[in-house]
């Protein structure tokens, strides 16, 4: 009979024969499941260590990147990575018959100008095109994204604009990416807006520097600052095409008319060959109706100028610059890399079709 106030201890069940046991002389046998989580034989015998109800889960390193819902299956991701990196080095994107000088412009900040410039340039260079990136933004983010030194004292685009230094003396090859060069921007470029005011032919300084390069490039991408000052005007005068990244949000549409008006003014007075050839939708979030509405508005207004490829919001695209890389080399199997690869391929194919149409 149990004592008053004391719970009756239930009878222990006999151990299951299928579970491995450990037996020591003088100690009753106790079940020891796989993955036993006790703290040692002595405390186990004393009843301190309690075996887990289920075997432990597989160990995951804390350094491993977290999974992402938008990542493709591993097999498809590997195939895309091989396709994007192009280890054979073959020319898989058509090269244009004449150099394509593209100004990447939008006076609104944070729409993906630099990210678009860097990733399109890397994608085209990896697939056989000779590409030059000109960092015309005093922040120097394109130089950072390509891991090109751009600290004070490095020859940069400021020297080309103010001191007429040849681009061939300033351009640096991008490490690990064949056929890709970058003209960096240092903090000195911040004063170029004021200094250019008194310079002769101030609007065409960059155009002359590009034209004087001894070897032509297939593509020249000019990354503009988020403004419509003299630096952006220099880029518009030097370019033949304008690529406008548009963020899939409402505010991105507000200043678009002003940008188009400035492009028309440059076309009328300084560069009659300038054309808005490409619109790229960036930071597309498929979970929102707003992104769909902005996409439809842009496509209805610009028609075929809008690329079919759309750049989604992707954490890999944001992480890559912190490692001095483009997303094409940082995580070539990600959705961000795949989208930029498809956009670059579409730009290359459009350029060939445009050349054929002019020659017809």
N, C-alpha and C positions, 0 to 999 in steps of 0.2 A: 504494500500500500504506500502511495506517495505521501510525502510530508506536506502539511498545509502550506500553501503559498509558493510551492516549488513546482515548476513545470515538469511533466513527465517526458523524459528523453526517449524519442522513438527508437525502436530497434534498428540497428544498422543492417542494410541490405547486403547480401553476399556479393563479392566482386564479380564482375562479368568476365568470363574466361577470355573473351576476345581482346580485352584491354591489357597491354603489357604491364607487368608488375615488377617491383624490385623487392627482394626479400633479404633481410639481414637476420642472423641468428638472434633469437630472443625478442624480435620485434614482429608484431603481426603484419601480415602482408596487406598493403594498401594499393588500390588502383592508381596507376600513374598514366594519365592520358598523354597522347602526343602533344608536344608543345607545352609541357608542364610549366607553370609560372610560379612555382614555389621559390623560397629564398634559401633552400639548402636542406639536407637530409635531417639535421637536428630539429630545426623549426618545423619541418614538415611533420615529423613524428609527434611534435608537441601540438599540432593542430593550427599553427600560425599560417603556414602557406596553404592557400586555397586554390585548387586547380581550376582553370577557367572552364566555363560552360562550353565554349567552342574553341577550336584551334585558332591561333592568332592569324591575322591577315598578313598578306605579303608585305615586306618592308619596302617603303618608298623613301628614297633619299630626299632630304630637305632641299638639296640643290637642284633637283629635277624640276623643270618648268611645269607649271600647273596645266592641266588639260584645258582645251578651249572647245566650246560647243561648235564653233564654225570651222574647226580643222577637218580636212577630208580624211578618209580612211588611210591607214599607213601605207598600204600598197599604192594607192593612187597618189599619195603625197610623194613617195619616192620616185614614181614615174615623172611627176611634174618637176621635181627637183632636178632630175637628170636632163629633162628637156630644157629647163631654164638655164642651167649652168653650161650646157653645151660643151661637154668635156672634149669632144672631137675637134672643136675649133672651126667647124665648117661655117660657111656663109649661108645661114638659114633664113635671114631676113634680107629682102632685096635691097641692094644699094642704089641710091638715086643717081641719075645721070649727071646731075649738077648739085652743088652744095645746097643744103636746106638750112637756112639760118632762121631759127625759131626763137621768138621772144616769149617767155613765160611770164605773163603779166596779169595782175589784178590788184587794184589799189586797196582792197580789203585784206587785212592780215589774217593769218591762220586758216587759209582756204586750201593749203597744200601746194603752194608754188614750188618751194624748195624740194619737198618730198617728191613731187612729180618730176622736176628737173633731174634730180639725182637718179631716180629709179628708171626713168625712160632712157637716160644716157647709158646707164650700166647695162640695161637689157639690150640696147642696140649694139653696144660695143662687144658684148659677149657673143653676139651672133654675126660678127664679121664687118661691122661698120666702123669707120674712123670718126670718133666723136670728140668734140671740144666743149667743155662746160665753162662758161664765163660767169663768175660769181660777182654780180653787180649790186649786191645787198651789203651795206656796211656791217651788218651783223655777222656775215661770213658763215652762215649755216650750211650752204652748199659745200664749202671747203671742209667744214667739220664732217659732213655726211660722207665725203669721199676720203676722209683721213689725210687731207693735204695740209701741211703746215701753213698757218696764216697769222703768225704772231708779228709783232712790230719788227720791222727790219727786213722782212721777206719781200722780195719784189712782187708787186701785185698789180691789179687792174688800175689802181690809182696812177701808177707810173705810166701806164699806156695812155690814160686820158689827159694827164697834166703835162708829163714830160716827153710824150711821144715815144716811149720805150717800145720796141717791137714786141709783139705778143710771143714770138718764138723764144724770146729771152725770159719771159715771165711764166709761160705755161709749164706745169709740172706733170709728169706721168703719174697716173693713179696706180698705186701698188696693188698687184694682184689682178688687175683688169687690163688685159691687152687692148690696144687701140683706143684708150681713153686718156685724155689730158684735161687738166683743170687750170684756169687762171684764177688764183685765189683773191680774196678780198680781205684787207686788214682794216683796222680801226681808222687808218688814214683816209679811207674812202668817205668817212662821215663829213669831212670838210670839202669834198669835191664839188658838192652842189653850189657852194658859195664861190669857190675858185673858178669854176667853169663859166661863171657869169661874164668875166672879163677876157676869156680866151677866144681867139679867132676861130670861127666855124665850130662853135661850142656844141652844136647839135649833132655833128657828124664825126666827132673824134673817134668814137668806137668803130664806126663803119670803116674809116680809113685804116685803123689798126688791123681789123679782120681782113680787109682786102689786101694788105701788105704781107700777109703770112705766105711764106714760099710754097707750102704744100697744102692743097685744098683738103678740107674735111668733108665727110659725107653729111654730118650733122653738126651744127653749132647751136647749143642751147644757152640762152642768156637768162639767168635768174634775176628778176627785177626786184627792187625794194617795194614795200607796200605803200607806194605813193605815186603821184603823177608829176614828179619834178624832173630836173634836167637829166638825171641818171636814167629814168624810164624813157624819156624822150630820145636819149642816145641809143637805147636799146631798140626802140621802135624805128628809128632811122636806119639802124644797121641791119634790121631783120627784113626778111621777105614774108614771113608768116608770123601770126600771133596765135599762141596757144593759151587759152583762158581756162584755168581750173575754177570750177564753181562748186562750192560746198552746198550740199543738199539741205540747206536751211533757208528760212525766209530772208534773214538779213543779207545773205549773200547776193540776193537779187537787187537790193536797193541801189547800190552804187554801180551796177552794171551799165546803165545808160550813160553815166558820165565817162566810163572807160571807153565805151564805143564812140562817144562824141570826140574824145581826145584822139582816138585812133583815126577817125575820119579827118580831123584837122591835120594830123601828120601826113596822111595820104594826100591831102589836097595841096599842102605847101612844101613838104620836105621829102616824102618817099611815096611816089605814085604807085609803086609795085606792092605796097604793103597790103596784106589780106588776112582777115581773121579766118584761118583755115580750120582750126580745131578747137572744140569745146570738150572738156573732160569733167565729168561729174565725180566728185570726191566725197569721202566721209559719208557714204550712203548707209543708212541704218534701215534695214528692211523691216524692222519691227514698228516703224512709225508711218502713219499716213502722210505726214508732212513731207517725208523724203519722196514718196511717190508723186505727190502734188507738184513739188519743185521739179522733179524730173520731167513730168509731162509738160509743164510750162516752158521749160528750157527747150525741149525737143520740138514743141509746137512753134516756138519763136525762131530757133536757129536751124531747124531741119536737119539736113544731112551733115552739117558741120559738127554735130554732136557724135562723139564716138559711141559705138554700141557697148563697148566695155565700160563698166562702172566700177569705181574703186570703193570697196566697202570699208567701214570702220574695222580696223584690225589691230590688235595690240602689238603684233610683230612689227608693223610699220612704224609704230611709235617707239619701240625699243631699239630698233636698228641704229639710229644715229648715236646713241649713247655708247655704242661699241665701235664707232667710226666706220660703219658699213651701211650699205643700202640693204633693203629687205631682200633684194635678189640674192645676195650672198649670205646674209644673216640667217634667213630661214626660207630657202627657195621653194619649199613645199607648201608654204602658207597661202591662205587665200589672198592676202595682200600682194605677195610676189606674183602669184598667178594672174591677178587682175592687171597689174602693171605690165607684165609680160604680154598679155593679150592686147593691151592698149598700144604698146610699142610695135607689135606686129601689125596692128591695124594702121598705125601711122605710116609704117614703112610701105605697106601695100597701097595705101592711098596716094603716097608720093609717086609710086610707079605708074598708077593709073592716071594721075594728073599729067605726068610727063608724056604718056602716050596720047592723051587727049589733046595736048598742045601741038604735038607733032603730026597729028592726023590731018 
